[in-house]
Amino acid sequence: MNLTPAEIVRELDKHIIGQESAKKAVAVALRNRYRRKRLPAALAREIVPRNILMIGPTGVGKTEIARRLARLAGAPFLKVEATKFTEVGYVGRDVDSIVRDLAEASYQMVLQELKAKVAERATAQAEEQLSALLRVSAFDIRSGRFDDQLVEIEVDEESQLPFMGVLGGGDQMQGLGNMLKGLLPQRRVRRRMRVKEALEVLKNQEAERLVDKEEATQEGLRRAQEDGIVFIDEIDKVARKQGSVGGPDVSGEGVQRDLLPVVEGTVVSTRLGPVSTEHVLFIAAGAFHVSKPSDLIPELQGRFPIRVELSSLGAEEFERILTEPESSLLKQYTELLKADGTEIHFTPEAVRAIAQYAHAANRDLEDIGARRLSTVLERVLEEVSFQTDLGKVEITKEYVEARLASVVASPDLSRYIL
């Protein structure tokens, strides 16, 4: 990952509007990984990531910044919500599941890359199997002439642990199931399906057999430990509110204390093997409307030395979000409807009106940030989306107002629709 911090920010700018300080912070964190890998091994081991705490209301881009950063770096990424965990000893998810899930995400990422490398061979072998079954040539299979013909093939069916349904779910049982899954033999069952579907199933099976699972495991472990990024959302909801009285909060302070060793650096057993979190980058985020970062336990505060504040979004930012990103909302809706023969065009005045309505709804109802744009757009395009083959349709300011004015005029209706 040899992009400079400025280049990383420019890449993030293609997808996220504003929030420059947060972008700079994550860009430096990513660049530091590259810098660390160029140091002598003994020194590199001593340098730990500078974890980041993002502070800002919902819907302003906290998750998206972390997700895009991981995608840019090709790094394993995991998003968790702090409120889903409970203190060890109580019913609920345990914090070690963060590491197990990160390791699994890393392994699957590597596995897909290795499958892509053997895709040609896997396809050829799958075509051979189908051509033998149908007694035609592989060329006939590739031509698509037999796509809709039914064929019966043998597929792998993962063995199910007989006691899983009896004992119920939970992270501990799921972890045990994952560890034993690789040890149990896979049953072969016969399935009847169309040739087109059978080709995909057989390609995947052949690719699974061709890849080196041990290589995938070792590389998956390495990436999880060296490149993994964990985004912990809603961290503010497990902070102890100032002025609260009483003993330790089981669902708050207890969770923080259990998170602490994972963020500090510990080794967790996973189905792939032991994973160290010492060099995993943790990005925590929260609105901190009621609590403050200083309400977190001191030890956890110290593990997030870089703090950035994300600002609320106004009508101007909404207007830019609708149009500027590479996969902007307007582009998404335009392409979706084009698939059904409807070509929509938004006038600049219409875009401005949508942004203003979304901003007003956030101000008068609850501020959910840029997510409000989707609910407003759904309302605006409801009738157009319901129909097909409309040809060219222009969305004007007047059309937007006609669709939204009555809803915005009624606060009760707005709460339900916007």
GITA-V867267 format. One record per residue. N is the residue number from 1. RES is the residue in one letter. SS is DSSP state (helix for helix, strand for strand, loop for the rest). Layout:
BEGIN
((N:RES:SS) (N:RES:SS))
END
This chain:
BEGIN
((1:M:loop) (2:N:loop) (3:L:loop) (4:T:loop) (5:P:helix) (6:A:helix) (7:E:helix) (8:I:helix) (9:V:helix) (10:R:helix) (11:E:helix) (12:L:helix) (13:D:helix) (14:K:loop) (15:H:loop) (16:I:loop) (17:I:loop) (18:G:loop) (19:Q:loop) (20:E:helix) (21:S:helix) (22:A:helix) (23:K:helix) (24:K:helix) (25:A:helix) (26:V:helix) (27:A:helix) (28:V:helix) (29:A:helix) (30:L:helix) (31:R:helix) (32:N:helix) (33:R:helix) (34:Y:helix) (35:R:helix) (36:R:helix) (37:K:helix) (38:R:loop) (39:L:loop) (40:P:loop) (41:A:helix) (42:A:helix) (43:L:helix) (44:A:helix) (45:R:helix) (46:E:helix) (47:I:loop) (48:V:loop) (49:P:loop) (50:R:loop) (51:N:loop) (52:I:strand) (53:L:strand) (54:M:strand) (55:I:strand) (56:G:loop) (57:P:loop) (58:T:loop) (59:G:loop) (60:V:loop) (61:G:loop) (62:K:helix) (63:T:helix) (64:E:helix) (65:I:helix) (66:A:helix) (67:R:helix) (68:R:helix) (69:L:helix) (70:A:helix) (71:R:helix) (72:L:helix) (73:A:helix) (74:G:loop) (75:A:loop) (76:P:loop) (77:F:strand) (78:L:strand) (79:K:strand) (80:V:strand) (81:E:strand) (82:A:helix) (83:T:helix) (84:K:helix) (85:F:strand) (86:T:loop) (87:E:loop) (88:V:loop) (89:G:loop) (90:Y:loop) (91:V:loop) (92:G:loop) (93:R:strand) (94:D:loop) (95:V:loop) (96:D:helix) (97:S:helix) (98:I:helix) (99:V:helix) (100:R:helix) (101:D:helix) (102:L:helix) (103:A:helix) (104:E:helix) (105:A:helix) (106:S:helix) (107:Y:helix) (108:Q:helix) (109:M:helix) (110:V:helix) (111:L:helix) (112:Q:helix) (113:E:helix) (114:L:helix) (115:K:helix) (116:A:helix) (117:K:helix) (118:V:loop) (119:A:helix) (120:E:helix) (121:R:helix) (122:A:helix) (123:T:helix) (124:A:helix) (125:Q:helix) (126:A:helix) (127:E:helix) (128:E:helix) (129:Q:helix) (130:L:helix) (131:S:helix) (132:A:helix) (133:L:helix) (134:L:helix) (135:R:loop) (136:V:loop) (137:S:loop) (138:A:helix) (139:F:helix) (140:D:helix) (141:I:helix) (142:R:helix) (143:S:helix) (144:G:loop) (145:R:loop) (146:F:loop) (147:D:loop) (148:D:loop) (149:Q:loop) (150:L:strand) (151:V:strand) (152:E:strand) (153:I:strand) (154:E:strand) (155:V:strand) (156:D:strand) (157:E:strand) (158:E:loop) (159:S:loop) (160:Q:loop) (161:L:loop) (162:P:loop) (163:F:loop) (164:M:helix) (165:G:helix) (166:V:helix) (167:L:helix) (168:G:loop) (169:G:loop) (170:G:loop) (171:D:helix) (172:Q:helix) (173:M:helix) (174:Q:helix) (175:G:helix) (176:L:helix) (177:G:helix) (178:N:helix) (179:M:helix) (180:L:helix) (181:K:helix) (182:G:loop) (183:L:loop) (184:L:loop) (185:P:loop) (186:Q:loop) (187:R:strand) (188:R:strand) (189:V:strand) (190:R:strand) (191:R:strand) (192:R:strand) (193:M:strand) (194:R:strand) (195:V:helix) (196:K:helix) (197:E:helix) (198:A:helix) (199:L:helix) (200:E:helix) (201:V:helix) (202:L:helix) (203:K:helix) (204:N:helix) (205:Q:helix) (206:E:helix) (207:A:helix) (208:E:helix) (209:R:helix) (210:L:helix) (211:V:loop) (212:D:loop) (213:K:helix) (214:E:helix) (215:E:helix) (216:A:helix) (217:T:helix) (218:Q:helix) (219:E:helix) (220:G:helix) (221:L:helix) (222:R:helix) (223:R:helix) (224:A:helix) (225:Q:helix) (226:E:helix) (227:D:helix) (228:G:loop) (229:I:strand) (230:V:strand) (231:F:strand) (232:I:strand) (233:D:strand) (234:E:loop) (235:I:helix) (236:D:helix) (237:K:helix) (238:V:helix) (239:A:loop) (240:R:loop) (241:K:loop) (242:Q:loop) (243:G:loop) (244:S:loop) (245:V:loop) (246:G:loop) (247:G:loop) (248:P:loop) (249:D:loop) (250:V:loop) (251:S:loop) (252:G:loop) (253:E:helix) (254:G:helix) (255:V:helix) (256:Q:helix) (257:R:helix) (258:D:helix) (259:L:helix) (260:L:helix) (261:P:helix) (262:V:helix) (263:V:helix) (264:E:helix) (265:G:loop) (266:T:loop) (267:V:strand) (268:V:strand) (269:S:strand) (270:T:strand) (271:R:loop) (272:L:loop) (273:G:strand) (274:P:strand) (275:V:strand) (276:S:strand) (277:T:loop) (278:E:loop) (279:H:loop) (280:V:loop) (281:L:strand) (282:F:strand) (283:I:strand) (284:A:strand) (285:A:strand) (286:G:strand) (287:A:loop) (288:F:loop) (289:H:loop) (290:V:loop) (291:S:loop) (292:K:loop) (293:P:helix) (294:S:helix) (295:D:helix) (296:L:loop) (297:I:loop) (298:P:helix) (299:E:helix) (300:L:helix) (301:Q:helix) (302:G:helix) (303:R:loop) (304:F:loop) (305:P:loop) (306:I:strand) (307:R:strand) (308:V:strand) (309:E:strand) (310:L:loop) (311:S:loop) (312:S:loop) (313:L:loop) (314:G:loop) (315:A:helix) (316:E:helix) (317:E:helix) (318:F:helix) (319:E:helix) (320:R:helix) (321:I:helix) (322:L:helix) (323:T:helix) (324:E:loop) (325:P:loop) (326:E:loop) (327:S:loop) (328:S:loop) (329:L:helix) (330:L:helix) (331:K:helix) (332:Q:helix) (333:Y:helix) (334:T:helix) (335:E:helix) (336:L:helix) (337:L:helix) (338:K:helix) (339:A:loop) (340:D:loop) (341:G:loop) (342:T:strand) (343:E:strand) (344:I:strand) (345:H:strand) (346:F:strand) (347:T:loop) (348:P:helix) (349:E:helix) (350:A:helix) (351:V:helix) (352:R:helix) (353:A:helix) (354:I:helix) (355:A:helix) (356:Q:helix) (357:Y:helix) (358:A:helix) (359:H:helix) (360:A:helix) (361:A:helix) (362:N:helix) (363:R:helix) (364:D:helix) (365:L:loop) (366:E:loop) (367:D:loop) (368:I:loop) (369:G:loop) (370:A:loop) (371:R:helix) (372:R:helix) (373:L:helix) (374:S:helix) (375:T:helix) (376:V:helix) (377:L:helix) (378:E:helix) (379:R:helix) (380:V:helix) (381:L:loop) (382:E:helix) (383:E:helix) (384:V:helix) (385:S:helix) (386:F:helix) (387:Q:loop) (388:T:loop) (389:D:loop) (390:L:loop) (391:G:strand) (392:K:strand) (393:V:strand) (394:E:strand) (395:I:strand) (396:T:loop) (397:K:helix) (398:E:helix) (399:Y:helix) (400:V:helix) (401:E:helix) (402:A:helix) (403:R:helix) (404:L:helix) (405:A:helix) (406:S:helix) (407:V:helix) (408:V:helix) (409:A:helix) (410:S:loop) (411:P:helix) (412:D:helix) (413:L:helix) (414:S:helix) (415:R:helix) (416:Y:helix) (417:I:helix) (418:L:loop))
END
